Amino acid sequence: MQKFGRWLWLLYVLATSPSWAAESPLRIITVDEPPASFIGPGGQPDGFVVDVVQALQAELKDQSPLEIMPEGRAMLTAQQENNVLLFSFSRTAEREHLYHWVLPVLQKRWQVYVPAQSQLQLKSLPDLRKLNAIGVVRGDVRESYLVQLGFTNLVAVTGHQQNLQMLHNGRVQAIVADSLELAYALRQQTEQKAAPKLAMTLRSSNVYLIMPKAADPQLLQRWQQAAKILQQRGELEQIALLWQQRIQQDLHINVQRDGHLLLF
């Protein structure tokens, strides 16, 4: 009986040790940022990068649900949990050492928009500092960029639709977005108003699927391998081509494509 008890103890130690413990479930998290990811008419996740992720899931036979949450909460979750796949997030020097950069999916410009009738002439960062208020999305890389530069005139909200509404109501003088985010936000307006005009471009960034540095190495390797397989088969490029055409049809905006990458 005593020998049996020792075996039970040994099995318990093996089962609970890091090398034998079961891999924690994967969480797949994104943000509401069309056309990369958004809630479709049927209430289900839709978007260019959603299709990419679901193609990878099919290759991996992974059935993890896709979660959509505010960007700040998504980033916090990735700091608190190891096995998280986030999309789509810009690659920056500040984030470089915090994540594994699993797959590039698009490139987007960081642009500043003002009301259609505005007479503001914005040509440089000092011009932006003179504004009373600039609308940004909380947790977004463009908010972080401006905060690091010492901007104190930012108004942070949870989404681009709120930003657009603040601009229309005169609560902010400018908002930071890209052309497609803005186009989708305009489509959601209940009242048709003049589209804001582009005032200046801050910079651009490459956007990725990412995992925290502490993610399970085998899990990371499987996703990286699946991405390589889909690239070699041409599936990722086909998804990009279909979304390039869809954006043209839906928004009448010409989006450039470089292989499987969309360039906004």
C-alpha contacts under 8 A as a table, 3 or more apart, distances in Angstrom:
res1	aa1	res2	aa2	distance
1	M	4	F	5.06
1	M	5	G	6.33
2	Q	5	G	5.09
2	Q	6	R	6.47
3	K	6	R	5.17
3	K	7	W	6.49
4	F	7	W	5.16
4	F	8	L	6.41
5	G	8	L	5.11
5	G	9	W	6.32
6	R	9	W	5.03
6	R	10	L	6.19
7	W	10	L	5.02
7	W	11	L	6.21
8	L	11	L	5.16
8	L	12	Y	6.21
9	W	12	Y	5.05
9	W	13	V	6.28
10	L	13	V	5.17
10	L	14	L	6.25
11	L	14	L	5.16
11	L	15	A	6.05
12	Y	15	A	5.17
12	Y	16	T	6.19
13	V	16	T	5.36
13	V	17	S	6.03
14	L	17	S	5.36
14	L	20	W	5.94
14	L	21	A	7.78
15	A	20	W	5.36
15	A	21	A	5.44
16	T	20	W	6.57
16	T	21	A	5.30
17	S	20	W	5.49
17	S	21	A	5.74
18	P	21	A	5.24
23	E	216	D	7.52
24	S	83	N	6.83
25	P	83	N	6.91
26	L	64	S	6.61
26	L	83	N	5.13
26	L	84	V	5.66
26	L	85	L	7.28
27	R	64	S	6.58
27	R	65	P	7.42
27	R	66	L	7.59
27	R	67	E	7.80
27	R	83	N	6.49
27	R	84	V	4.79
27	R	85	L	6.23
28	I	64	S	6.76
28	I	65	P	6.71
28	I	66	L	5.22
28	I	67	E	6.16
28	I	84	V	5.83
28	I	85	L	4.75
28	I	86	L	6.08
29	I	66	L	5.91
29	I	67	E	4.74
29	I	68	I	5.89
29	I	69	M	7.28
29	I	74	A	6.57
29	I	84	V	7.19
29	I	85	L	6.19
29	I	86	L	5.00
29	I	87	F	6.58
30	T	37	S	6.97
30	T	66	L	7.31
30	T	67	E	6.15
30	T	68	I	4.94
30	T	69	M	6.51
30	T	71	E	7.77
30	T	74	A	7.09
30	T	86	L	5.75
30	T	87	F	4.99
30	T	88	S	6.63
31	V	37	S	6.50
31	V	38	F	7.12
31	V	68	I	5.05
31	V	69	M	5.31
31	V	70	P	5.82
31	V	71	E	5.74
31	V	74	A	7.50
31	V	87	F	7.40
31	V	88	S	7.66
32	D	37	S	5.68
32	D	38	F	4.62
32	D	39	I	7.16
32	D	68	I	6.47
32	D	69	M	7.09
32	D	70	P	7.23
32	D	159	G	7.40
33	E	36	A	5.96
33	E	37	S	5.33
33	E	38	F	5.87
33	E	160	H	7.87
33	E	181	E	6.40
34	P	37	S	5.00
34	P	38	F	5.37
34	P	47	G	6.50
34	P	180	L	7.09
34	P	181	E	5.67
34	P	184	Y	6.52
35	P	38	F	6.97
35	P	47	G	5.20
35	P	48	F	6.02
35	P	180	L	6.82
35	P	181	E	7.01
35	P	184	Y	7.58
36	A	47	G	4.80
36	A	48	F	4.75
36	A	49	V	4.86
36	A	50	V	6.74
36	A	88	S	7.09
37	S	45	P	6.76
37	S	46	D	5.68
37	S	47	G	4.33
37	S	48	F	6.60
37	S	49	V	6.18
37	S	50	V	5.74
38	F	45	P	5.66
38	F	46	D	5.36
38	F	47	G	6.01
38	F	68	I	7.74
39	I	42	G	7.84
39	I	43	G	5.60
39	I	44	Q	5.50
39	I	45	P	4.64
39	I	46	D	5.74
40	G	43	G	5.34
40	G	44	Q	5.39
40	G	45	P	5.78
40	G	46	D	5.21
41	P	44	Q	7.34
45	P	50	V	6.85
45	P	66	L	7.19
45	P	68	I	7.77
46	D	50	V	5.76
46	D	51	D	7.20
47	G	50	V	4.97
47	G	51	D	6.25
48	F	51	D	5.36
48	F	52	V	6.59
48	F	239	I	7.26
48	F	240	A	7.06
48	F	243	W	6.06
49	V	52	V	4.77
49	V	53	V	6.12
49	V	87	F	7.56
49	V	88	S	7.23
49	V	105	V	6.96
50	V	53	V	5.15
50	V	54	Q	6.09
51	D	54	Q	5.10
51	D	55	A	6.11
51	D	239	I	7.09
52	V	55	A	5.18
52	V	56	L	6.39
52	V	236	L	6.57
52	V	239	I	6.95
53	V	56	L	5.05
53	V	57	Q	6.16
54	Q	57	Q	4.83
54	Q	58	A	6.15
55	A	58	A	5.10
55	A	59	E	6.39
56	L	59	E	5.09
56	L	60	L	6.20
56	L	223	W	7.35
56	L	226	A	6.08
56	L	227	A	6.58
56	L	230	L	7.49
57	Q	60	L	4.99
57	Q	61	K	5.60
57	Q	62	D	4.74
57	Q	63	Q	6.79
58	A	61	K	4.91
58	A	62	D	6.44
59	E	62	D	7.82
59	E	226	A	6.42
60	L	222	R	7.60
60	L	223	W	7.62
60	L	226	A	6.82
69	M	73	R	6.64
69	M	74	A	6.21
70	P	73	R	5.46
70	P	74	A	6.26
70	P	138	R	7.94
70	P	139	G	7.92
70	P	158	T	6.15
70	P	159	G	7.64
71	E	74	A	5.01
71	E	75	M	6.26
71	E	138	R	6.83
71	E	139	G	5.21
71	E	140	D	6.27
71	E	158	T	7.73
72	G	75	M	5.33
72	G	76	L	6.25
72	G	138	R	6.10
72	G	139	G	4.08
72	G	140	D	7.21
73	R	76	L	5.01
73	R	77	T	6.11
73	R	139	G	7.87
74	A	77	T	5.15
74	A	78	A	6.43
74	A	86	L	7.57
75	M	78	A	5.16
75	M	79	Q	6.43
75	M	139	G	7.59
76	L	79	Q	5.05
76	L	80	Q	6.37
77	T	80	Q	5.12
77	T	81	E	5.96
78	A	81	E	5.31
78	A	82	N	6.60
78	A	83	N	7.98
78	A	84	V	5.99
78	A	86	L	7.68
78	A	211	M	7.74
78	A	212	P	6.29
79	Q	82	N	7.45
79	Q	212	P	7.33
81	E	84	V	6.68
82	N	211	M	7.92
82	N	212	P	6.03
82	N	213	K	7.72
82	N	214	A	5.31
82	N	215	A	4.62
82	N	216	D	7.25
83	N	211	M	7.19
83	N	212	P	7.28
83	N	214	A	7.69
83	N	215	A	4.84
83	N	216	D	6.42
83	N	219	L	7.97
84	V	211	M	5.78
84	V	212	P	6.83
84	V	215	A	7.18
85	L	209	L	6.85
85	L	210	I	5.77
85	L	211	M	4.97
85	L	212	P	7.86
86	L	89	F	7.22
86	L	209	L	5.79
86	L	210	I	5.25
86	L	211	M	6.29
87	F	208	Y	6.42
87	F	209	L	4.73
87	F	210	I	6.47
88	S	105	V	7.74
88	S	207	V	5.88
88	S	208	Y	5.37
88	S	209	L	5.61
88	S	210	I	7.78
89	F	141	V	7.94
89	F	207	V	5.11
89	F	208	Y	5.38
89	F	209	L	6.74
89	F	210	I	7.28
90	S	141	V	6.79
90	S	205	S	5.84
90	S	206	N	5.58
90	S	207	V	4.20
90	S	208	Y	6.28
91	R	95	R	6.54
91	R	96	E	6.64
91	R	101	W	7.97
91	R	205	S	6.57
91	R	206	N	5.81
91	R	207	V	5.96
91	R	208	Y	6.94
92	T	95	R	5.30
92	T	96	E	5.96
92	T	205	S	7.61
93	A	96	E	5.11
93	A	97	H	7.95
94	E	97	H	7.41
95	R	98	L	5.33
95	R	99	Y	6.72
96	E	99	Y	6.24
97	H	100	H	7.97
97	H	213	K	7.60
98	L	212	P	6.17
98	L	213	K	5.67
99	Y	210	I	6.13
99	Y	211	M	5.41
99	Y	212	P	4.38
99	Y	213	K	4.76
100	H	210	I	5.52
100	H	211	M	5.12
100	H	212	P	6.06
100	H	213	K	5.77
101	W	104	P	7.51
101	W	208	Y	6.32
101	W	209	L	6.34
101	W	210	I	4.83
101	W	211	M	6.88
102	V	208	Y	6.81
102	V	209	L	5.36
102	V	210	I	5.28
102	V	211	M	7.08
102	V	220	L	7.83
102	V	223	W	7.42
102	V	224	Q	5.89
103	L	208	Y	5.35
103	L	209	L	5.23
103	L	210	I	7.31
103	L	224	Q	7.45
103	L	227	A	6.94
104	P	206	N	6.87
104	P	207	V	5.71
104	P	208	Y	4.21
104	P	209	L	6.49
104	P	261	L	7.22
105	V	206	N	7.81
105	V	207	V	5.91
105	V	208	Y	5.49
105	V	209	L	7.31
105	V	260	H	6.87
105	V	261	L	5.06
105	V	262	L	6.89
106	L	206	N	6.10
106	L	207	V	5.26
106	L	208	Y	7.20
106	L	261	L	4.69
106	L	262	L	4.67
106	L	263	L	5.71
106	L	264	F	7.59
107	Q	204	S	7.03
107	Q	205	S	5.68
107	Q	206	N	4.45
107	Q	207	V	5.69
107	Q	261	L	7.15
107	Q	262	L	6.37
107	Q	263	L	4.77
107	Q	264	F	6.13
108	K	178	D	6.97
108	K	204	S	5.51
108	K	205	S	5.67
108	K	206	N	6.67
108	K	207	V	7.42
108	K	263	L	5.99
108	K	264	F	4.74
109	R	178	D	5.92
109	R	201	T	6.90
109	R	202	L	7.53
109	R	203	R	5.92
109	R	204	S	4.09
109	R	205	S	6.55
109	R	264	F	6.44
110	W	142	R	6.93
110	W	176	V	6.83
110	W	177	A	6.07
110	W	178	D	5.87
110	W	201	T	5.83
110	W	202	L	5.33
110	W	203	R	5.35
110	W	204	S	5.48
110	W	205	S	7.74
111	Q	176	V	5.58
111	Q	177	A	5.42
111	Q	178	D	5.41
111	Q	179	S	7.76
111	Q	198	L	7.10
111	Q	199	A	7.62
111	Q	200	M	5.92
111	Q	201	T	4.31
111	Q	202	L	5.78
111	Q	203	R	7.53
112	V	174	A	6.51
112	V	175	I	5.66
112	V	176	V	4.60
112	V	177	A	6.45
112	V	178	D	7.92
112	V	198	L	6.14
112	V	199	A	5.55
112	V	200	M	5.32
112	V	201	T	6.13
112	V	202	L	7.34
113	Y	174	A	5.46
113	Y	175	I	5.35
113	Y	176	V	6.36
113	Y	177	A	7.45
113	Y	196	P	5.89
113	Y	197	K	5.43
113	Y	198	L	4.59
113	Y	199	A	5.27
113	Y	200	M	7.28
114	V	118	S	6.37
114	V	120	L	7.75
114	V	167	L	7.48
114	V	173	Q	6.29
114	V	174	A	4.59
114	V	175	I	6.67
114	V	196	P	5.42
114	V	197	K	5.59
114	V	198	L	6.60
114	V	199	A	6.29
115	P	118	S	5.18
115	P	167	L	6.77
115	P	168	H	7.09
115	P	173	Q	7.50
115	P	174	A	7.32
115	P	194	A	7.96
115	P	195	A	7.36
115	P	196	P	4.53
115	P	197	K	6.19
116	A	194	A	6.32
116	A	195	A	6.23
116	A	196	P	4.68
116	A	197	K	5.24
121	Q	127	D	7.86
121	Q	199	A	7.20
122	L	127	D	5.51
122	L	128	L	6.70
122	L	199	A	5.88
122	L	200	M	6.34
123	K	127	D	6.51
123	K	199	A	7.64
123	K	200	M	6.27
124	S	127	D	5.33
124	S	128	L	6.80
124	S	200	M	7.92
125	L	128	L	5.05
125	L	129	R	6.37
126	P	129	R	5.07
126	P	130	K	6.68
127	D	130	K	5.46
127	D	131	L	7.22
128	L	131	L	5.53
129	R	151	F	6.56
129	R	153	N	7.13
131	L	134	I	7.07
131	L	153	N	7.16
131	L	173	Q	6.70
132	N	153	N	6.11
132	N	172	V	7.16
132	N	173	Q	6.88
133	A	153	N	4.92
133	A	154	L	5.66
133	A	155	V	6.35
133	A	171	R	7.39
133	A	172	V	4.72
133	A	173	Q	5.79
133	A	174	A	7.08
134	I	153	N	6.15
134	I	154	L	4.85
134	I	155	V	5.83
134	I	172	V	5.40
134	I	173	Q	6.00
134	I	174	A	4.95
134	I	175	I	5.39
134	I	176	V	7.46
135	G	154	L	5.98
135	G	155	V	4.87
135	G	156	A	6.06
135	G	157	V	7.47
135	G	163	N	5.58
135	G	166	M	7.54
135	G	167	L	7.68
135	G	172	V	6.03
135	G	173	Q	7.89
135	G	174	A	6.19
135	G	175	I	4.37
135	G	176	V	6.36
136	V	140	D	7.56
136	V	142	R	7.41
136	V	143	E	5.78
136	V	154	L	6.64
136	V	155	V	6.06
136	V	156	A	4.94
136	V	157	V	6.48
136	V	160	H	7.84
136	V	163	N	6.76
136	V	175	I	6.08
136	V	176	V	5.61
136	V	177	A	7.75
137	V	140	D	5.44
137	V	142	R	7.99
137	V	143	E	6.56
137	V	156	A	5.24
137	V	157	V	5.07
137	V	158	T	5.52
137	V	159	G	5.57
137	V	160	H	6.60
137	V	163	N	7.48
138	R	143	E	6.71
138	R	156	A	4.88
138	R	157	V	5.40
138	R	158	T	5.61
138	R	159	G	7.72
139	G	143	E	6.63
139	G	144	S	7.00
140	D	143	E	5.31
140	D	144	S	6.52
141	V	144	S	5.02
141	V	145	Y	6.12
142	R	145	Y	4.97
142	R	146	L	6.35
142	R	176	V	7.34
143	E	146	L	5.33
143	E	147	V	6.13
143	E	154	L	7.87
143	E	156	A	7.80
144	S	147	V	5.04
144	S	148	Q	6.08
145	Y	148	Q	5.27
145	Y	149	L	6.44
146	L	149	L	4.98
146	L	150	G	6.51
146	L	151	F	5.56
147	V	150	G	5.10
147	V	151	F	5.20
147	V	152	T	7.21
148	Q	151	F	7.44
151	F	154	L	6.75
155	V	172	V	7.69
157	V	160	H	7.94
157	V	162	Q	6.62
157	V	163	N	6.80
158	T	162	Q	7.21
159	G	162	Q	5.60
159	G	163	N	6.60
160	H	163	N	4.87
160	H	164	L	6.17
160	H	177	A	7.44
160	H	181	E	7.04
160	H	182	L	7.19
160	H	185	A	6.47
161	Q	164	L	5.17
161	Q	165	Q	6.30
161	Q	185	A	5.15
161	Q	186	L	7.80
161	Q	188	Q	7.71
162	Q	165	Q	5.03
162	Q	166	M	6.19
163	N	166	M	5.16
163	N	167	L	6.30
163	N	175	I	6.48
164	L	167	L	5.08
164	L	168	H	6.28
164	L	175	I	7.36
164	L	182	L	7.78
164	L	185	A	7.20
164	L	186	L	7.84
165	Q	168	H	5.09
165	Q	169	N	6.15
166	M	169	N	5.04
166	M	170	G	6.11
166	M	171	R	5.06
166	M	172	V	5.92
167	L	170	G	5.20
167	L	171	R	6.04
167	L	172	V	5.23
167	L	173	Q	6.31
167	L	174	A	6.52
167	L	175	I	7.01
168	H	171	R	7.79
169	N	172	V	7.88
170	G	173	Q	6.51
172	V	175	I	7.28
177	A	181	E	6.37
177	A	182	L	6.55
178	D	181	E	5.46
178	D	182	L	6.19
178	D	264	F	7.36
179	S	182	L	5.24
179	S	183	A	6.14
179	S	264	F	7.07
180	L	183	A	4.88
180	L	184	Y	6.19
180	L	264	F	6.99
181	E	184	Y	5.39
181	E	185	A	6.22
182	L	185	A	5.03
182	L	186	L	6.13
183	A	186	L	5.14
183	A	187	R	6.42
183	A	251	L	7.07
184	Y	187	R	5.09
184	Y	188	Q	6.65
185	A	188	Q	5.29
185	A	189	Q	6.85
186	L	189	Q	5.41
186	L	192	Q	7.99
186	L	195	A	7.21
189	Q	192	Q	6.36
211	M	215	A	6.36
211	M	220	L	7.47
212	P	215	A	5.41
215	A	219	L	7.32
215	A	220	L	6.75
216	D	219	L	5.27
216	D	220	L	6.25
217	P	220	L	5.06
217	P	221	Q	6.08
218	Q	221	Q	5.02
218	Q	222	R	6.21
219	L	222	R	5.25
219	L	223	W	6.51
220	L	223	W	5.34
220	L	224	Q	6.19
221	Q	224	Q	5.05
221	Q	225	Q	5.99
222	R	225	Q	5.11
222	R	226	A	6.12
223	W	226	A	5.06
223	W	227	A	6.19
224	Q	227	A	5.13
224	Q	228	K	6.33
225	Q	228	K	5.05
225	Q	229	I	6.26
226	A	229	I	5.07
226	A	230	L	6.22
227	A	230	L	5.25
227	A	231	Q	6.15
228	K	231	Q	5.12
228	K	232	Q	6.20
229	I	232	Q	5.15
229	I	233	R	6.22
230	L	233	R	5.10
230	L	234	G	6.14
230	L	235	E	5.28
230	L	236	L	5.98
231	Q	234	G	5.13
231	Q	235	E	6.21
231	Q	236	L	5.62
231	Q	237	E	7.22
231	Q	260	H	7.88
232	Q	235	E	7.83
234	G	237	E	5.34
234	G	238	Q	6.30
235	E	238	Q	5.05
235	E	239	I	6.33
236	L	239	I	5.17
236	L	240	A	6.34
236	L	260	H	5.31
237	E	240	A	5.04
237	E	241	L	6.16
237	E	259	G	5.50
237	E	260	H	3.92
237	E	261	L	7.54
238	Q	241	L	5.02
238	Q	242	L	6.22
238	Q	260	H	7.37
239	I	242	L	5.19
239	I	243	W	6.31
239	I	260	H	7.41
240	A	243	W	5.20
240	A	244	Q	6.02
240	A	257	R	7.34
240	A	259	G	7.72
240	A	260	H	5.29
240	A	261	L	6.55
240	A	262	L	6.44
241	L	244	Q	5.01
241	L	245	Q	6.33
241	L	257	R	7.61
241	L	260	H	7.70
242	L	245	Q	5.24
242	L	246	R	6.14
243	W	246	R	4.75
243	W	247	I	5.94
244	Q	247	I	5.43
244	Q	248	Q	6.36
244	Q	254	N	7.70
244	Q	255	V	6.01
244	Q	256	Q	7.51
244	Q	257	R	7.32
244	Q	262	L	7.36
245	Q	248	Q	5.10
245	Q	249	Q	6.23
246	R	249	Q	5.10
246	R	250	D	5.96
247	I	250	D	5.16
247	I	251	L	5.50
247	I	252	H	6.77
247	I	253	I	6.41
247	I	254	N	7.54
247	I	255	V	7.42
248	Q	251	L	5.61
248	Q	252	H	4.48
248	Q	253	I	5.00
248	Q	254	N	5.66
248	Q	255	V	7.29
249	Q	252	H	5.61
249	Q	253	I	7.99
255	V	262	L	6.89
255	V	263	L	6.24
255	V	264	F	5.99
256	Q	262	L	6.05
256	Q	263	L	5.12
256	Q	264	F	6.95
257	R	260	H	7.04
257	R	261	L	5.67
257	R	262	L	4.59
257	R	263	L	5.73
258	D	261	L	5.11
258	D	262	L	6.43
258	D	263	L	7.36
